[in-house]
Amino acid sequence: MPTPGHIAVVGASLAGLRAVETLRRRGFDGRISVVGAESALPYDRPPLSKEILQGKWEPERTRLRDPASYDELEVDWRLGVRATGLDTATRELELDGRERLGFDRLLIATGASPRRLPGTPELDGIHTLRTLDDALAIRAALERGPRVVVVGAGFIGAEVAASCRERGLDVTMLEALPVPLGRAIGAKLGRWLADAHRDRGVDLRCGVGVAGFEGARRLERVRLDDDTLIEADLAVVGIGVAPETDWLRSSGIELRDGIVCDATCATSVPGIAAAGDVARWHNPLFSTEMRVEHWTNAAEQGAAAGLRLLCEDHEAAPFAPVPFFWSDQYELKLQMVGHVSGEDELRIVQGSPAEGRFLALYGREGRFTGAFGLNRARQVMQQRVRIAEGISFDEAIAQAS
Ligand SMILES: Cc1cc2nc3c(=O)[nH]c(=O)nc-3n(C[C@H](O)[C@H](O)[C@H](O)COP(=O)(O)OP(=O)(O)OC[C@H]3O[C@@H](n4cnc5c(N)ncnc54)[C@H](O)[C@@H]3O)c2cc1C
């Protein structure tokens, strides 16, 4: 494959930026164009549900790079522009339904967008949280002291609930499943997290669904599916995200809850790679396909997929990381590594929830699959290395105890 002259990137956020930085660091001196639907230069999303909602940071602090350092990347930024189609035969992107942009190689890093509850009415006061604009709109509403309902006790919901409690607001958090984050961290730690929120004043209700939002023009109450009514001025809906692939529907690229990639982040169309929240790839370390919606994966996969665009097929390296994420809720710093299922065996090997710090390991069929830490960042990162080494669950317990 000859060196490409023009690399296009769709998605001007974490994965796209890390790809561009990697291409330049590795000496690619051709043309790079980055198309981004948001008008801002790349910024960091994790602070949106934390420092931004708490009112501790202003938007400038979320920048992923110093604006003065962008010149050295020599990128043609097409911000506030949406890719609306892809023609793989002519190797052209369609932008905003009219303009065309040709490319030699393409990286797709369009991330994901919040799911909405079906039938959500057009009332003021119902929000989702993905972008800086979303966060600033919620923050402005929080300043009016609303009664808050958070729908969904996943990571985003739990962080929003924590940030609202830190502001002293009344918060009800609704979760359809029996415990928060049960699928991600297991039922036992899910129960611990539920208690952590209740101890800090959240009215957490699990096993309930939302039947609808009610109000004249603004949100006034949330109706649960058992007809219970909760008075509310603000609702933040955090029920998960969907990969941003609608614009690729007629492109011929293989899609299945994300863009399907091989182990090297290459899509089904030669010369096109994908990375970040939008990419579903085969991770050879776990012998399975996965799509990961966390910061570290977007950064690492962005870099890997950027390099992939410069490689011949036979020289491409597999992308085989141990997934990692963190979440900050109140003073609780949660970290997790690995690829676990809610049914994996769980063993607390250091500390305890009562001590306010602990390390727990997960295993399945003798295999060491993951680790979860509360205020135990260094120890969790050590487990990331051990999981990659493929040690057994018993060895992991012996080494960590
Ligand atoms: C509020 C919040 C808090 C988070 N906190 C944490 C945390 O504590 N820890 C953690 O590990 N992870 C966290 N995450 C997840 C992390 O931020 C994401 O995994 C990461 O942003 C994914 O990066 P990405 O580049 O793949 O996609 P995104 O950051 O979603 O960026 C995709 C970009 O592509 C643009 N785009 C989409 N479609 C098009 C199109 N057709 N044309 C042009 N542009 C397009 C979008 O507008 C967006 O700017 C958080 C996410 C959110 C929203």
The ligand as an SDF file (V2000), in Angstrom:
LIG
                    3D

 53 58  0  0  0  0  0  0  0  0999 V2000
  -20.2480   13.1350   30.6360 C   0  0  0  0  0  0  0  0  0  0  0  0
  -19.2360   12.0620   30.3330 C   0  0  0  0  0  0  0  0  0  0  0  0
  -18.3710   11.6470   31.3260 C   0  0  0  0  0  0  0  0  0  0  0  0
  -17.4510   10.6340   31.0740 C   0  0  0  0  0  0  0  0  0  0  0  0
  -16.6230   10.2230   32.0830 N   0  0  0  0  0  0  0  0  0  0  0  0
  -15.7530    9.2220   31.8510 C   0  0  0  0  0  0  0  0  0  0  0  0
  -14.9030    8.7600   32.9070 C   0  0  0  0  0  0  0  0  0  0  0  0
  -14.9450    9.2570   34.0310 O   0  0  0  0  0  0  0  0  0  0  0  0
  -14.0480    7.7490   32.6330 N   0  0  0  0  0  0  0  0  0  0  0  0
  -13.9680    7.1580   31.4020 C   0  0  0  0  0  0  0  0  0  0  0  0
  -13.1870    6.2270   31.2150 O   0  0  0  0  0  0  0  0  0  0  0  0
  -14.7440    7.5890   30.3820 N   0  0  0  0  0  0  0  0  0  0  0  0
  -15.6390    8.5970   30.5870 C   0  0  0  0  0  0  0  0  0  0  0  0
  -16.4380    9.0430   29.5650 N   0  0  0  0  0  0  0  0  0  0  0  0
  -16.3610    8.3870   28.2330 C   0  0  0  0  0  0  0  0  0  0  0  0
  -15.3490    9.0670   27.3110 C   0  0  0  0  0  0  0  0  0  0  0  0
  -15.4450   10.4430   27.3730 O   0  0  0  0  0  0  0  0  0  0  0  0
  -15.5960    8.5550   25.8980 C   0  0  0  0  0  0  0  0  0  0  0  0
  -15.3020    7.1750   25.8960 O   0  0  0  0  0  0  0  0  0  0  0  0
  -14.7580    9.2890   24.8560 C   0  0  0  0  0  0  0  0  0  0  0  0
  -15.1220   10.6370   24.7640 O   0  0  0  0  0  0  0  0  0  0  0  0
  -14.9120    8.6280   23.4920 C   0  0  0  0  0  0  0  0  0  0  0  0
  -14.1490    9.3430   22.5690 O   0  0  0  0  0  0  0  0  0  0  0  0
  -14.4310    9.2490   21.0010 P   0  0  0  0  0  0  0  0  0  0  0  0
  -13.4320   10.1740   20.3740 O   0  0  0  0  0  0  0  0  0  0  0  0
  -14.5120    7.8400   20.5950 O   0  0  0  0  0  0  0  0  0  0  0  0
  -15.9240    9.8070   20.8110 O   0  0  0  0  0  0  0  0  0  0  0  0
  -16.5860   11.1870   21.2310 P   0  0  0  0  0  0  0  0  0  0  0  0
  -15.8340   11.8140   22.3500 O   0  0  0  0  0  0  0  0  0  0  0  0
  -18.0370   10.9140   21.3930 O   0  0  0  0  0  0  0  0  0  0  0  0
  -16.3930   12.1130   19.9450 O   0  0  0  0  0  0  0  0  0  0  0  0
  -17.0070   11.8520   18.7270 C   0  0  0  0  0  0  0  0  0  0  0  0
  -17.0720   13.1710   17.9660 C   0  0  0  0  0  0  0  0  0  0  0  0
  -17.5290   12.9060   16.6600 O   0  0  0  0  0  0  0  0  0  0  0  0
  -18.4850   13.8800   16.3010 C   0  0  0  0  0  0  0  0  0  0  0  0
  -19.3540   13.3100   15.2660 N   0  0  0  0  0  0  0  0  0  0  0  0
  -20.3190   12.3630   15.4170 C   0  0  0  0  0  0  0  0  0  0  0  0
  -20.8840   12.0930   14.2370 N   0  0  0  0  0  0  0  0  0  0  0  0
  -20.2840   12.8920   13.3260 C   0  0  0  0  0  0  0  0  0  0  0  0
  -20.4300   13.0620   11.9250 C   0  0  0  0  0  0  0  0  0  0  0  0
  -21.3080   12.3440   11.2280 N   0  0  0  0  0  0  0  0  0  0  0  0
  -19.6350   13.9790   11.3100 N   0  0  0  0  0  0  0  0  0  0  0  0
  -18.7290   14.6960   12.0030 C   0  0  0  0  0  0  0  0  0  0  0  0
  -18.5410   14.5680   13.3380 N   0  0  0  0  0  0  0  0  0  0  0  0
  -19.2970   13.6680   13.9810 C   0  0  0  0  0  0  0  0  0  0  0  0
  -19.2160   14.1470   17.6000 C   0  0  0  0  0  0  0  0  0  0  0  0
  -19.8910   15.4010   17.5140 O   0  0  0  0  0  0  0  0  0  0  0  0
  -18.0620   14.1510   18.5930 C   0  0  0  0  0  0  0  0  0  0  0  0
  -17.4930   15.4200   18.7090 O   0  0  0  0  0  0  0  0  0  0  0  0
  -17.3790   10.0510   29.7900 C   0  0  0  0  0  0  0  0  0  0  0  0
  -18.2610   10.4830   28.7760 C   0  0  0  0  0  0  0  0  0  0  0  0
  -19.1790   11.4770   29.0440 C   0  0  0  0  0  0  0  0  0  0  0  0
  -20.1330   11.9280   27.9740 C   0  0  0  0  0  0  0  0  0  0  0  0
  1  2  1  0
  2  3  1  0
  2 52  2  0
  3  4  2  0
  4  5  1  0
  4 50  1  0
  5  6  2  0
  6  7  1  0
  6 13  1  0
  7  8  2  0
  7  9  1  0
  9 10  1  0
 10 11  2  0
 10 12  1  0
 12 13  2  0
 13 14  1  0
 14 15  1  0
 14 50  1  0
 15 16  1  0
 16 17  1  0
 16 18  1  0
 18 19  1  0
 18 20  1  0
 20 21  1  0
 20 22  1  0
 22 23  1  0
 23 24  1  0
 24 25  2  0
 24 26  1  0
 24 27  1  0
 27 28  1  0
 28 29  2  0
 28 30  1  0
 28 31  1  0
 31 32  1  0
 32 33  1  0
 33 34  1  0
 33 48  1  0
 34 35  1  0
 35 36  1  0
 35 46  1  0
 36 37  1  0
 36 45  1  0
 37 38  2  0
 38 39  1  0
 39 40  1  0
 39 45  2  0
 40 41  1  0
 40 42  2  0
 42 43  1  0
 43 44  2  0
 44 45  1  0
 46 47  1  0
 46 48  1  0
 48 49  1  0
 50 51  2  0
 51 52  1  0
 52 53  1  0
M  END
$$$$
